[in-house]
Amino acid sequence: MIDAVPMDPVEVFARTLYAEARTPDLPAIEALAAVVVNRVPWSADWAVRAAAVREACLAPWQFACWDPDPATRAAMATAPGGQVLKLCRRVARRALAGTLVDPTRGATRYHDRDSAPVWARGRAPAAEIGGVLFYNDLR
């Protein structure tokens, strides 16, 4: 099987934001971008940082939009365009450039306010943005 996932790190990052945010709300997209960036070690080298972010987005069981199922990956590889995806690309570029302010206070995990994952029990969120709770005490 040929892997249909785009090679460009900005595109993978933007499509992750597009699918995970499910909203045109800029603060929510920026918060999700911060979570992705917080999951990788910082590097002053843009190419190294971009490659690490791409791998974090595609890692198994990290972001549902990149589920290991080949059909899901194929659908994400051909995600529709539009204004929201363009916005996600701009946010992804800002995050990779290091110019995005982190509104999540270093969060590495998140979930919708209406869900209650086991890993969040007993933990206080560091931020709530757009109906999403963000946690900075987990890896």
FIKOLGU-706412 format. One record per atom (N, C-alpha, C): chain; atom name; x, y, z; residue in three letters. Coordinates in nm, 3 decimals. Layout:
<rs>
chain, name, c1, c2, c3, resn
A, CA, X, Y, Z, ALA
...
</rs>
This chain:
<rs>
chain, name, c1, c2, c3, resn
A, N, 0.082, -0.118, 0.000, MET
A, CA, 0.000, 0.000, 0.000, MET
A, C, 0.087, 0.125, 0.000, MET
A, N, 0.049, 0.224, -0.077, ILE
A, CA, 0.121, 0.350, -0.081, ILE
A, C, 0.063, 0.442, 0.026, ILE
A, N, 0.150, 0.499, 0.107, ASP
A, CA, 0.106, 0.591, 0.211, ASP
A, C, 0.065, 0.722, 0.145, ASP
A, N, -0.060, 0.762, 0.162, ALA
A, CA, -0.113, 0.881, 0.097, ALA
A, C, -0.093, 1.008, 0.180, ALA
A, N, -0.024, 1.000, 0.291, VAL
A, CA, -0.004, 1.115, 0.378, VAL
A, C, 0.091, 1.215, 0.311, VAL
A, N, 0.055, 1.343, 0.311, PRO
A, CA, 0.144, 1.444, 0.252, PRO
A, C, 0.280, 1.444, 0.324, PRO
A, N, 0.385, 1.474, 0.251, MET
A, CA, 0.518, 1.480, 0.309, MET
A, C, 0.546, 1.615, 0.375, MET
A, N, 0.484, 1.721, 0.325, ASP
A, CA, 0.511, 1.855, 0.375, ASP
A, C, 0.465, 1.869, 0.520, ASP
A, N, 0.556, 1.902, 0.612, PRO
A, CA, 0.519, 1.912, 0.754, PRO
A, C, 0.412, 2.018, 0.781, PRO
A, N, 0.417, 2.130, 0.711, VAL
A, CA, 0.316, 2.234, 0.732, VAL
A, C, 0.178, 2.181, 0.693, VAL
A, N, 0.171, 2.107, 0.583, GLU
A, CA, 0.042, 2.053, 0.538, GLU
A, C, -0.011, 1.949, 0.636, GLU
A, N, 0.074, 1.861, 0.685, VAL
A, CA, 0.030, 1.762, 0.783, VAL
A, C, -0.018, 1.832, 0.910, VAL
A, N, 0.057, 1.931, 0.956, PHE
A, CA, 0.021, 2.007, 1.075, PHE
A, C, -0.112, 2.078, 1.053, PHE
A, N, -0.127, 2.146, 0.941, ALA
A, CA, -0.250, 2.220, 0.912, ALA
A, C, -0.372, 2.127, 0.904, ALA
A, N, -0.356, 2.011, 0.842, ARG
A, CA, -0.468, 1.917, 0.831, ARG
A, C, -0.503, 1.857, 0.966, ARG
A, N, -0.404, 1.841, 1.051, THR
A, CA, -0.431, 1.796, 1.188, THR
A, C, -0.515, 1.900, 1.261, THR
A, N, -0.474, 2.026, 1.251, LEU
A, CA, -0.550, 2.134, 1.315, LEU
A, C, -0.692, 2.142, 1.259, LEU
A, N, -0.702, 2.131, 1.128, TYR
A, CA, -0.832, 2.137, 1.060, TYR
A, C, -0.927, 2.030, 1.111, TYR
A, N, -0.878, 1.908, 1.120, ALA
A, CA, -0.964, 1.796, 1.161, ALA
A, C, -0.991, 1.796, 1.311, ALA
A, N, -0.892, 1.829, 1.389, GLU
A, CA, -0.909, 1.823, 1.534, GLU
A, C, -0.992, 1.941, 1.586, GLU
A, N, -0.974, 2.058, 1.530, ALA
A, CA, -1.046, 2.176, 1.579, ALA
A, C, -1.194, 2.171, 1.541, ALA
A, N, -1.222, 2.129, 1.420, ARG
A, CA, -1.360, 2.123, 1.371, ARG
A, C, -1.434, 2.256, 1.390, ARG
A, N, -1.360, 2.365, 1.380, THR
A, CA, -1.418, 2.498, 1.398, THR
A, C, -1.332, 2.602, 1.326, THR
A, N, -1.392, 2.712, 1.282, PRO
A, CA, -1.313, 2.821, 1.225, PRO
A, C, -1.262, 2.918, 1.332, PRO
A, N, -1.280, 2.884, 1.459, ASP
A, CA, -1.243, 2.971, 1.571, ASP
A, C, -1.091, 2.978, 1.586, ASP
A, N, -1.034, 3.095, 1.557, LEU
A, CA, -0.889, 3.112, 1.562, LEU
A, C, -0.827, 3.076, 1.697, LEU
A, N, -0.882, 3.123, 1.811, PRO
A, CA, -0.821, 3.086, 1.939, PRO
A, C, -0.818, 2.934, 1.961, PRO
A, N, -0.921, 2.863, 1.919, ALA
A, CA, -0.922, 2.717, 1.936, ALA
A, C, -0.816, 2.652, 1.849, ALA
A, N, -0.801, 2.698, 1.727, ILE
A, CA, -0.699, 2.642, 1.636, ILE
A, C, -0.560, 2.671, 1.690, ILE
A, N, -0.539, 2.792, 1.739, GLU
A, CA, -0.408, 2.827, 1.796, GLU
A, C, -0.376, 2.742, 1.919, GLU
A, N, -0.476, 2.717, 2.001, ALA
A, CA, -0.455, 2.635, 2.120, ALA
A, C, -0.416, 2.492, 2.082, ALA
A, N, -0.483, 2.436, 1.983, LEU
A, CA, -0.447, 2.302, 1.938, LEU
A, C, -0.307, 2.300, 1.877, LEU
A, N, -0.271, 2.404, 1.806, ALA
A, CA, -0.136, 2.412, 1.750, ALA
A, C, -0.032, 2.415, 1.862, ALA
A, N, -0.063, 2.486, 1.969, ALA
A, CA, 0.029, 2.491, 2.083, ALA
A, C, 0.048, 2.353, 2.144, ALA
A, N, -0.059, 2.276, 2.154, VAL
A, CA, -0.048, 2.139, 2.209, VAL
A, C, 0.046, 2.056, 2.123, VAL
A, N, 0.031, 2.063, 1.993, VAL
A, CA, 0.118, 1.984, 1.904, VAL
A, C, 0.263, 2.026, 1.923, VAL
A, N, 0.290, 2.154, 1.923, VAL
A, CA, 0.427, 2.203, 1.940, VAL
A, C, 0.482, 2.165, 2.077, VAL
A, N, 0.397, 2.168, 2.180, ASN
A, CA, 0.442, 2.132, 2.315, ASN
A, C, 0.479, 1.985, 2.328, ASN
A, N, 0.435, 1.904, 2.234, ARG
A, CA, 0.466, 1.760, 2.239, ARG
A, C, 0.603, 1.726, 2.182, ARG
A, N, 0.671, 1.822, 2.124, VAL
A, CA, 0.802, 1.793, 2.065, VAL
A, C, 0.909, 1.881, 2.129, VAL
A, N, 1.032, 1.832, 2.133, PRO
A, CA, 1.140, 1.914, 2.186, PRO
A, C, 1.165, 2.034, 2.095, PRO
A, N, 1.193, 2.148, 2.153, TRP
A, CA, 1.220, 2.268, 2.074, TRP
A, C, 1.354, 2.256, 2.004, TRP
A, N, 1.358, 2.301, 1.881, SER
A, CA, 1.483, 2.307, 1.805, SER
A, C, 1.487, 2.441, 1.734, SER
A, N, 1.603, 2.506, 1.735, ALA
A, CA, 1.619, 2.631, 1.663, ALA
A, C, 1.621, 2.607, 1.512, ALA
A, N, 1.649, 2.485, 1.472, ASP
A, CA, 1.652, 2.448, 1.330, ASP
A, C, 1.510, 2.420, 1.283, ASP
A, N, 1.458, 2.505, 1.191, TRP
A, CA, 1.321, 2.493, 1.144, TRP
A, C, 1.293, 2.355, 1.086, TRP
A, N, 1.382, 2.302, 1.007, ALA
A, CA, 1.360, 2.173, 0.942, ALA
A, C, 1.348, 2.061, 1.045, ALA
A, N, 1.431, 2.064, 1.147, VAL
A, CA, 1.426, 1.962, 1.253, VAL
A, C, 1.294, 1.974, 1.330, VAL
A, N, 1.257, 2.098, 1.365, ARG
A, CA, 1.132, 2.122, 1.437, ARG
A, C, 1.012, 2.078, 1.353, ARG
A, N, 1.011, 2.113, 1.225, ALA
A, CA, 0.900, 2.078, 1.136, ALA
A, C, 0.887, 1.927, 1.122, ALA
A, N, 0.998, 1.857, 1.108, ALA
A, CA, 0.994, 1.711, 1.097, ALA
A, C, 0.942, 1.648, 1.226, ALA
A, N, 0.982, 1.703, 1.341, ALA
A, CA, 0.935, 1.650, 1.469, ALA
A, C, 0.785, 1.673, 1.486, ALA
A, N, 0.736, 1.788, 1.443, VAL
A, CA, 0.592, 1.816, 1.452, VAL
A, C, 0.516, 1.723, 1.360, VAL
A, N, 0.566, 1.701, 1.239, ARG
A, CA, 0.498, 1.609, 1.146, ARG
A, C, 0.487, 1.470, 1.209, ARG
A, N, 0.595, 1.423, 1.268, GLU
A, CA, 0.593, 1.290, 1.331, GLU
A, C, 0.498, 1.287, 1.451, GLU
A, N, 0.492, 1.395, 1.528, ALA
A, CA, 0.399, 1.401, 1.642, ALA
A, C, 0.255, 1.396, 1.593, ALA
A, N, 0.226, 1.464, 1.484, CYS
A, CA, 0.089, 1.461, 1.429, CYS
A, C, 0.051, 1.322, 1.381, CYS
A, N, 0.145, 1.250, 1.322, LEU
A, CA, 0.116, 1.121, 1.262, LEU
A, C, 0.135, 1.002, 1.355, LEU
A, N, 0.187, 1.026, 1.474, ALA
A, CA, 0.213, 0.915, 1.567, ALA
A, C, 0.083, 0.840, 1.597, ALA
A, N, 0.091, 0.708, 1.604, PRO
A, CA, -0.030, 0.628, 1.631, PRO
A, C, -0.100, 0.669, 1.760, PRO
A, N, -0.230, 0.677, 1.753, TRP
A, CA, -0.317, 0.702, 1.867, TRP
A, C, -0.299, 0.840, 1.932, TRP
A, N, -0.242, 0.935, 1.860, GLN
A, CA, -0.226, 1.070, 1.915, GLN
A, C, -0.337, 1.163, 1.870, GLN
A, N, -0.367, 1.161, 1.742, PHE
A, CA, -0.473, 1.246, 1.686, PHE
A, C, -0.563, 1.157, 1.603, PHE
A, N, -0.690, 1.154, 1.641, ALA
A, CA, -0.785, 1.063, 1.576, ALA
A, C, -0.794, 1.083, 1.426, ALA
A, N, -0.766, 1.204, 1.380, CYS
A, CA, -0.776, 1.231, 1.237, CYS
A, C, -0.672, 1.153, 1.156, CYS
A, N, -0.565, 1.109, 1.219, TRP
A, CA, -0.462, 1.030, 1.150, TRP
A, C, -0.465, 0.886, 1.198, TRP
A, N, -0.581, 0.837, 1.229, ASP
A, CA, -0.600, 0.699, 1.269, ASP
A, C, -0.521, 0.607, 1.175, ASP
A, N, -0.463, 0.501, 1.228, PRO
A, CA, -0.384, 0.411, 1.143, PRO
A, C, -0.463, 0.346, 1.029, PRO
A, N, -0.597, 0.352, 1.035, ASP
A, CA, -0.678, 0.294, 0.930, ASP
A, C, -0.645, 0.360, 0.795, ASP
A, N, -0.612, 0.282, 0.693, PRO
A, CA, -0.576, 0.340, 0.562, PRO
A, C, -0.683, 0.430, 0.503, PRO
A, N, -0.809, 0.400, 0.525, ALA
A, CA, -0.916, 0.484, 0.470, ALA
A, C, -0.916, 0.622, 0.535, ALA
A, N, -0.891, 0.627, 0.666, THR
A, CA, -0.886, 0.755, 0.735, THR
A, C, -0.768, 0.837, 0.685, THR
A, N, -0.654, 0.773, 0.673, ARG
A, CA, -0.536, 0.846, 0.623, ARG
A, C, -0.557, 0.896, 0.480, ARG
A, N, -0.620, 0.818, 0.398, ALA
A, CA, -0.645, 0.861, 0.261, ALA
A, C, -0.740, 0.980, 0.259, ALA
A, N, -0.841, 0.978, 0.346, ALA
A, CA, -0.934, 1.090, 0.353, ALA
A, C, -0.863, 1.217, 0.400, ALA
A, N, -0.775, 1.205, 0.499, MET
A, CA, -0.702, 1.321, 0.548, MET
A, C, -0.603, 1.372, 0.444, MET
A, N, -0.547, 1.283, 0.366, ALA
A, CA, -0.450, 1.323, 0.264, ALA
A, C, -0.517, 1.405, 0.155, ALA
A, N, -0.647, 1.388, 0.139, THR
A, CA, -0.719, 1.463, 0.037, THR
A, C, -0.822, 1.556, 0.100, THR
A, N, -0.791, 1.608, 0.218, ALA
A, CA, -0.883, 1.697, 0.289, ALA
A, C, -0.921, 1.814, 0.199, ALA
A, N, -1.047, 1.858, 0.209, PRO
A, CA, -1.091, 1.968, 0.124, PRO
A, C, -1.019, 2.098, 0.158, PRO
A, N, -1.017, 2.189, 0.064, GLY
A, CA, -0.956, 2.320, 0.087, GLY
A, C, -1.054, 2.409, 0.159, GLY
A, N, -1.050, 2.535, 0.130, GLY
A, CA, -1.142, 2.628, 0.192, GLY
A, C, -1.072, 2.720, 0.289, GLY
A, N, -1.150, 2.815, 0.339, GLN
A, CA, -1.095, 2.919, 0.424, GLN
A, C, -1.041, 2.866, 0.557, GLN
A, N, -1.109, 2.768, 0.615, VAL
A, CA, -1.064, 2.717, 0.745, VAL
A, C, -0.929, 2.646, 0.730, VAL
A, N, -0.913, 2.567, 0.626, LEU
A, CA, -0.784, 2.500, 0.604, LEU
A, C, -0.674, 2.602, 0.576, LEU
A, N, -0.706, 2.708, 0.505, LYS
A, CA, -0.608, 2.816, 0.481, LYS
A, C, -0.567, 2.879, 0.614, LYS
A, N, -0.665, 2.902, 0.701, LEU
A, CA, -0.637, 2.957, 0.833, LEU
A, C, -0.546, 2.861, 0.911, LEU
A, N, -0.575, 2.732, 0.904, CYS
A, CA, -0.493, 2.632, 0.974, CYS
A, C, -0.350, 2.631, 0.921, CYS
A, N, -0.333, 2.651, 0.792, ARG
A, CA, -0.197, 2.657, 0.735, ARG
A, C, -0.121, 2.777, 0.791, ARG
A, N, -0.189, 2.892, 0.802, ARG
A, CA, -0.122, 3.011, 0.857, ARG
A, C, -0.083, 2.988, 1.003, ARG
A, N, -0.173, 2.929, 1.081, VAL
A, CA, -0.143, 2.901, 1.222, VAL
A, C, -0.027, 2.801, 1.232, VAL
A, N, -0.028, 2.698, 1.148, ALA
A, CA, 0.079, 2.598, 1.150, ALA
A, C, 0.214, 2.664, 1.120, ALA
A, N, 0.218, 2.752, 1.021, ARG
A, CA, 0.344, 2.821, 0.989, ARG
A, C, 0.391, 2.909, 1.105, ARG
A, N, 0.298, 2.980, 1.168, ARG
A, CA, 0.334, 3.063, 1.283, ARG
A, C, 0.387, 2.978, 1.398, ARG
A, N, 0.320, 2.866, 1.423, ALA
A, CA, 0.364, 2.778, 1.533, ALA
A, C, 0.503, 2.723, 1.506, ALA
A, N, 0.528, 2.681, 1.383, LEU
A, CA, 0.659, 2.626, 1.349, LEU
A, C, 0.768, 2.733, 1.352, LEU
A, N, 0.730, 2.857, 1.324, ALA
A, CA, 0.826, 2.967, 1.328, ALA
A, C, 0.854, 3.013, 1.471, ALA
A, N, 0.774, 2.964, 1.566, GLY
A, CA, 0.795, 3.002, 1.705, GLY
A, C, 0.732, 3.135, 1.741, GLY
A, N, 0.641, 3.186, 1.659, THR
A, CA, 0.579, 3.316, 1.686, THR
A, C, 0.438, 3.304, 1.743, THR
A, N, 0.392, 3.184, 1.767, LEU
A, CA, 0.258, 3.163, 1.822, LEU
A, C, 0.266, 3.165, 1.974, LEU
A, N, 0.187, 3.250, 2.036, VAL
A, CA, 0.179, 3.255, 2.183, VAL
A, C, 0.096, 3.135, 2.229, VAL
A, N, 0.145, 3.066, 2.331, ASP
A, CA, 0.079, 2.945, 2.380, ASP
A, C, -0.029, 2.983, 2.482, ASP
A, N, -0.157, 2.976, 2.443, PRO
A, CA, -0.263, 3.010, 2.538, PRO
A, C, -0.298, 2.896, 2.633, PRO
A, N, -0.233, 2.780, 2.617, THR
A, CA, -0.266, 2.662, 2.696, THR
A, C, -0.177, 2.643, 2.818, THR
A, N, -0.078, 2.729, 2.833, ARG
A, CA, 0.017, 2.719, 2.945, ARG
A, C, 0.097, 2.589, 2.941, ARG
A, N, 0.139, 2.550, 2.821, GLY
A, CA, 0.225, 2.433, 2.807, GLY
A, C, 0.152, 2.300, 2.796, GLY
A, N, 0.025, 2.302, 2.762, ALA
A, CA, -0.053, 2.178, 2.756, ALA
A, C, -0.002, 2.081, 2.650, ALA
A, N, -0.010, 1.953, 2.684, THR
A, CA, 0.026, 1.847, 2.590, THR
A, C, -0.092, 1.755, 2.562, THR
A, N, -0.203, 1.772, 2.634, ARG
A, CA, -0.322, 1.690, 2.614, ARG
A, C, -0.446, 1.778, 2.620, ARG
A, N, -0.554, 1.730, 2.564, TYR
A, CA, -0.679, 1.804, 2.565, TYR
A, C, -0.797, 1.710, 2.540, TYR
A, N, -0.915, 1.758, 2.572, HIS
A, CA, -1.038, 1.688, 2.537, HIS
A, C, -1.153, 1.786, 2.537, HIS
A, N, -1.260, 1.751, 2.467, ASP
A, CA, -1.380, 1.833, 2.467, ASP
A, C, -1.439, 1.839, 2.607, ASP
A, N, -1.499, 1.952, 2.640, ARG
A, CA, -1.560, 1.969, 2.772, ARG
A, C, -1.664, 1.862, 2.800, ARG
A, N, -1.731, 1.814, 2.697, ASP
A, CA, -1.839, 1.717, 2.714, ASP
A, C, -1.792, 1.572, 2.730, ASP
A, N, -1.664, 1.547, 2.718, SER
A, CA, -1.614, 1.410, 2.735, SER
A, C, -1.538, 1.401, 2.867, SER
A, N, -1.515, 1.277, 2.910, ALA
A, CA, -1.444, 1.255, 3.037, ALA
A, C, -1.347, 1.138, 3.023, ALA
A, N, -1.235, 1.160, 2.956, PRO
A, CA, -1.140, 1.050, 2.940, PRO
A, C, -1.078, 1.009, 3.073, PRO
A, N, -1.043, 0.884, 3.083, VAL
A, CA, -0.984, 0.830, 3.207, VAL
A, C, -0.858, 0.907, 3.246, VAL
A, N, -0.775, 0.940, 3.149, TRP
A, CA, -0.647, 1.005, 3.180, TRP
A, C, -0.665, 1.143, 3.245, TRP
A, N, -0.782, 1.206, 3.231, ALA
A, CA, -0.804, 1.340, 3.286, ALA
A, C, -0.860, 1.338, 3.427, ALA
A, N, -0.903, 1.223, 3.474, ARG
A, CA, -0.962, 1.216, 3.608, ARG
A, C, -0.864, 1.261, 3.716, ARG
A, N, -0.912, 1.347, 3.802, GLY
A, CA, -0.831, 1.396, 3.912, GLY
A, C, -0.731, 1.504, 3.874, GLY
A, N, -0.735, 1.549, 3.751, ARG
A, CA, -0.642, 1.653, 3.706, ARG
A, C, -0.718, 1.781, 3.677, ARG
A, N, -0.657, 1.892, 3.710, ALA
A, CA, -0.719, 2.022, 3.682, ALA
A, C, -0.666, 2.073, 3.548, ALA
A, N, -0.755, 2.119, 3.462, PRO
A, CA, -0.708, 2.173, 3.334, PRO
A, C, -0.631, 2.303, 3.354, PRO
A, N, -0.533, 2.325, 3.269, ALA
A, CA, -0.455, 2.448, 3.273, ALA
A, C, -0.528, 2.561, 3.202, ALA
A, N, -0.617, 2.525, 3.108, ALA
A, CA, -0.691, 2.626, 3.033, ALA
A, C, -0.816, 2.563, 2.973, ALA
A, N, -0.912, 2.649, 2.943, GLU
A, CA, -1.029, 2.608, 2.867, GLU
A, C, -1.047, 2.709, 2.755, GLU
A, N, -1.047, 2.660, 2.632, ILE
A, CA, -1.057, 2.747, 2.515, ILE
A, C, -1.153, 2.682, 2.417, ILE
A, N, -1.256, 2.754, 2.381, GLY
A, CA, -1.350, 2.705, 2.282, GLY
A, C, -1.417, 2.574, 2.317, GLY
A, N, -1.447, 2.553, 2.445, GLY
A, CA, -1.512, 2.429, 2.486, GLY
A, C, -1.419, 2.310, 2.496, GLY
A, N, -1.289, 2.336, 2.495, VAL
A, CA, -1.188, 2.230, 2.504, VAL
A, C, -1.105, 2.255, 2.630, VAL
A, N, -1.080, 2.149, 2.707, LEU
A, CA, -0.998, 2.158, 2.828, LEU
A, C, -0.856, 2.112, 2.794, LEU
A, N, -0.758, 2.189, 2.840, PHE
A, CA, -0.617, 2.163, 2.810, PHE
A, C, -0.541, 2.131, 2.939, PHE
A, N, -0.453, 2.031, 2.933, TYR
A, CA, -0.379, 1.983, 3.049, TYR
A, C, -0.229, 1.992, 3.023, TYR
A, N, -0.156, 2.043, 3.122, ASN
A, CA, -0.011, 2.057, 3.105, ASN
A, C, 0.069, 1.967, 3.199, ASN
A, N, 0.002, 1.878, 3.270, ASP
A, CA, 0.072, 1.790, 3.363, ASP
A, C, 0.079, 1.647, 3.315, ASP
A, N, 0.067, 1.629, 3.184, LEU
A, CA, 0.070, 1.495, 3.125, LEU
A, C, 0.163, 1.492, 3.005, LEU
A, N, 0.213, 1.375, 2.974, ARG
A, CA, 0.292, 1.356, 2.851, ARG
A, C, 0.229, 1.250, 2.769, ARG
</rs>
